[in-house]
Amino acid sequence: MKKVFLLFTLLAYTILYAQNKPANAVTKKATLSTLTKKTVAVKIAAAPKPKERLIEIITPYGNMIAKLYDATPLHRDNFIKLVQQGFYDSLLFHRVIKDFMIQGGDPTSKHPTDTSVIGNGEAPGERIPAEFRNNFFHKKGALAAARDGNPAKASSNCQFYIVEGKRYDSSQLSQVFENRVKPNAAKGFSYSNQQKEIYSRIGGTPFLDQNYTVFGEVISGLDVIDKITATPTKPGDRPVKDVHFKIRLLN
């Protein structure tokens, strides 16, 4: 009788174990799978975001910090290359127009005389192909590439300008858009509500939009632009007192 009871108990335990084992195995497998997915998700989320490249523009009137847009890589990389080479060290803001912009980057402005004609110099190499982006516009502080009148609107490979501009209300901006921006812009381009608000609040030069490549913006030191444009100028828009600058990379 004891043997029969022992056999029955052993048989019952075996059946119970057999019933439980697959369930436990499935649970462990599911748990492992879930953990693996979570781990992968965490690794992806933790991947570092590329940093925007920052530059410092050093002038006698104070310093400006600007960021270079990743969405205009041709202009960004060319500018970084020139900064690394020390190309811009001791050049001039040779063209300064109040309520418009300050322009620099001509290599012939490094050791000019008072009568030197500045503005036609270039770095070695070709022009930079245009990189127009709908979300980059000529608000105050915009960093953009100068260019000549070439039909492809390709940029100078070294000369740039920083916008001061003036404020535009909705009616003025609409008029500029219809008369000067729309005829040159990509099909379907229009100003967003945010862009309209910025032109109204801090100003800019909207008539240059979609015509010159904007590849960065000043994020600190906007008042320096105002100080430079307030300096007296002589014929040709060159400041009476030379405004030298240097540029260095911050990251």
Legacy VTK file of the C-alpha trace (Angstrom):
# vtk DataFile Version 3.0
C-alpha trace
ASCII
DATASET POLYDATA
POINTS 251 float
0.000 0.000 0.000
2.840 2.401 0.837
4.504 1.641 -2.497
1.294 2.371 -4.369
0.851 5.696 -2.479
4.484 6.643 -3.089
4.171 5.811 -6.774
0.952 7.836 -7.035
2.579 10.817 -5.297
5.638 10.652 -7.547
3.425 10.435 -10.626
1.359 13.433 -9.513
4.509 15.502 -8.852
5.887 14.588 -12.294
2.653 15.661 -14.013
2.577 18.921 -12.052
6.205 19.694 -12.907
5.600 18.891 -16.575
2.619 21.242 -16.614
4.529 24.067 -14.949
7.824 23.802 -16.832
6.655 25.129 -20.252
4.922 28.065 -18.618
8.045 29.002 -16.689
10.180 28.629 -19.802
7.850 30.863 -21.810
7.825 33.459 -19.025
11.595 33.479 -18.810
11.904 33.782 -22.579
9.379 36.614 -22.716
11.093 38.402 -19.869
14.459 38.062 -21.541
13.038 39.336 -24.817
11.429 42.316 -23.082
14.628 43.150 -21.252
16.608 42.937 -24.476
14.237 45.350 -26.204
14.340 47.752 -23.288
18.123 47.632 -23.200
18.348 48.380 -26.914
15.886 51.254 -26.530
17.934 52.740 -23.730
21.121 52.540 -25.791
19.497 54.305 -28.738
18.035 57.019 -26.536
21.389 57.595 -24.875
23.247 58.166 -28.155
24.819 61.676 -28.039
23.333 64.327 -30.299
25.883 66.026 -32.583
26.788 69.489 -31.338
26.229 72.567 -33.497
29.515 74.256 -34.215
29.974 77.532 -32.368
32.308 80.386 -33.262
33.367 83.579 -31.519
33.828 86.762 -33.538
36.170 89.086 -31.654
35.958 92.831 -32.415
37.032 96.113 -30.764
33.352 96.707 -29.906
32.798 93.403 -28.127
32.478 89.756 -29.042
29.718 87.825 -30.782
29.011 84.114 -30.496
27.345 82.478 -33.474
26.230 78.975 -34.354
26.709 77.435 -37.784
23.752 75.503 -39.176
24.175 71.780 -39.785
21.597 72.016 -42.589
24.015 74.091 -44.710
27.024 71.748 -44.582
28.903 73.171 -47.582
28.992 76.658 -46.094
29.549 75.374 -42.555
32.514 73.189 -43.470
34.124 75.824 -45.687
33.805 78.435 -42.937
35.252 76.097 -40.299
38.185 75.280 -42.593
39.006 78.956 -43.040
38.742 79.653 -39.314
41.067 76.734 -38.559
43.572 78.140 -41.064
43.488 81.545 -39.352
42.232 83.040 -42.622
40.025 85.641 -40.908
42.559 86.858 -38.354
42.913 90.667 -38.529
40.619 91.167 -41.532
38.184 94.086 -41.634
34.475 94.612 -41.594
35.065 96.642 -44.724
31.448 97.429 -45.607
29.147 98.741 -42.873
25.638 100.074 -43.513
23.359 101.110 -40.667
19.988 99.322 -40.556
21.359 96.832 -43.074
24.463 94.738 -42.297
28.205 94.486 -41.642
30.349 92.659 -44.216
33.844 91.187 -43.919
36.111 88.366 -45.015
37.951 89.935 -47.961
41.598 88.789 -47.677
42.797 92.050 -49.267
41.582 93.894 -46.151
44.351 92.555 -43.926
46.866 95.345 -44.618
44.939 98.019 -46.523
45.808 101.635 -47.083
43.229 104.357 -46.538
42.536 104.394 -50.261
42.519 100.628 -50.877
39.501 99.321 -52.771
38.194 96.389 -50.729
35.473 93.918 -51.603
36.690 91.855 -54.554
39.010 89.445 -52.778
38.446 85.695 -52.563
40.068 82.669 -50.932
41.689 80.015 -53.150
39.091 77.720 -54.667
35.648 77.824 -56.211
32.421 79.481 -55.125
30.159 77.607 -52.697
26.887 76.309 -54.211
23.772 77.988 -52.818
22.064 76.253 -49.890
18.704 77.982 -49.479
16.517 76.642 -46.655
12.970 77.823 -45.983
13.509 77.988 -42.222
16.694 80.091 -42.435
15.992 83.753 -43.056
17.582 87.190 -42.735
16.542 88.089 -39.202
18.782 90.357 -37.155
21.977 88.438 -36.358
21.731 86.155 -39.395
25.142 85.059 -40.685
25.058 84.829 -44.486
27.380 84.493 -47.459
28.100 87.411 -49.760
28.165 86.756 -53.498
28.552 88.356 -56.872
25.852 88.411 -59.542
26.351 84.858 -60.832
23.049 83.339 -62.054
23.386 80.220 -59.878
23.557 82.462 -56.782
26.643 80.603 -55.603
28.344 82.166 -52.587
31.718 83.778 -52.109
34.099 81.234 -50.619
35.138 83.608 -47.825
33.156 86.860 -47.621
30.172 86.973 -45.284
27.842 89.470 -43.658
25.881 89.747 -40.429
22.424 91.309 -40.554
21.280 94.299 -38.530
18.235 95.315 -40.563
15.108 96.982 -39.251
11.648 95.985 -38.067
8.857 95.153 -40.525
5.167 95.065 -39.643
2.894 92.567 -41.362
1.891 94.984 -44.133
5.493 95.966 -44.915
6.657 92.358 -44.856
3.835 91.305 -47.169
4.823 93.998 -49.649
8.505 92.982 -49.576
7.530 89.353 -50.023
5.344 89.970 -53.061
7.712 92.368 -54.806
11.175 91.048 -53.986
11.116 87.624 -52.335
8.433 85.625 -54.120
9.794 86.177 -57.656
13.142 84.630 -56.621
11.980 82.055 -54.076
11.378 78.345 -54.505
7.827 77.465 -55.452
5.546 77.384 -52.414
7.812 79.417 -50.143
6.057 81.665 -47.640
6.824 83.097 -44.211
5.736 81.169 -41.149
3.936 82.949 -38.311
7.107 82.663 -36.247
9.221 84.306 -38.960
6.696 87.122 -39.303
6.764 87.674 -35.542
10.583 87.812 -35.488
10.732 90.342 -38.330
8.209 92.432 -36.419
9.971 92.150 -33.035
13.741 92.269 -33.767
13.861 93.054 -37.482
16.075 91.950 -40.328
16.453 92.261 -44.105
13.691 90.121 -45.645
14.360 91.357 -49.194
17.499 89.166 -49.195
15.619 85.953 -48.377
15.936 83.075 -50.858
18.589 85.084 -52.700
21.645 84.738 -50.429
22.533 81.700 -48.328
22.022 82.075 -44.575
24.259 79.533 -42.829
24.282 80.612 -39.188
23.151 83.159 -36.630
24.502 85.251 -33.774
23.184 83.882 -30.474
25.034 86.261 -28.157
26.264 89.826 -28.711
23.618 91.298 -31.026
24.395 94.714 -29.530
27.891 94.495 -31.054
26.318 94.706 -34.517
24.589 97.952 -33.540
27.827 99.408 -32.179
29.686 98.639 -35.407
26.966 100.063 -37.674
26.985 103.237 -35.574
30.603 103.994 -36.532
31.147 106.801 -39.072
31.835 105.613 -42.620
33.337 107.170 -45.728
32.344 106.766 -49.396
32.137 103.049 -50.204
30.663 102.288 -46.749
34.058 101.565 -45.220
34.364 102.687 -41.584
36.564 105.749 -41.068
38.274 103.869 -38.251
39.154 100.314 -39.322
37.145 97.578 -37.588
39.380 94.510 -37.442
38.099 91.147 -36.253
39.233 87.617 -35.478
37.256 84.392 -35.404
37.869 81.286 -33.322
36.086 77.961 -32.938
34.488 77.249 -29.563
33.873 73.517 -30.069
LINES 1 252
251 0 1 2 3 4 5 6 7 8 9 10 11 12 13 14 15 16 17 18 19 20 21 22 23 24 25 26 27 28 29 30 31 32 33 34 35 36 37 38 39 40 41 42 43 44 45 46 47 48 49 50 51 52 53 54 55 56 57 58 59 60 61 62 63 64 65 66 67 68 69 70 71 72 73 74 75 76 77 78 79 80 81 82 83 84 85 86 87 88 89 90 91 92 93 94 95 96 97 98 99 100 101 102 103 104 105 106 107 108 109 110 111 112 113 114 115 116 117 118 119 120 121 122 123 124 125 126 127 128 129 130 131 132 133 134 135 136 137 138 139 140 141 142 143 144 145 146 147 148 149 150 151 152 153 154 155 156 157 158 159 160 161 162 163 164 165 166 167 168 169 170 171 172 173 174 175 176 177 178 179 180 181 182 183 184 185 186 187 188 189 190 191 192 193 194 195 196 197 198 199 200 201 202 203 204 205 206 207 208 209 210 211 212 213 214 215 216 217 218 219 220 221 222 223 224 225 226 227 228 229 230 231 232 233 234 235 236 237 238 239 240 241 242 243 244 245 246 247 248 249 250
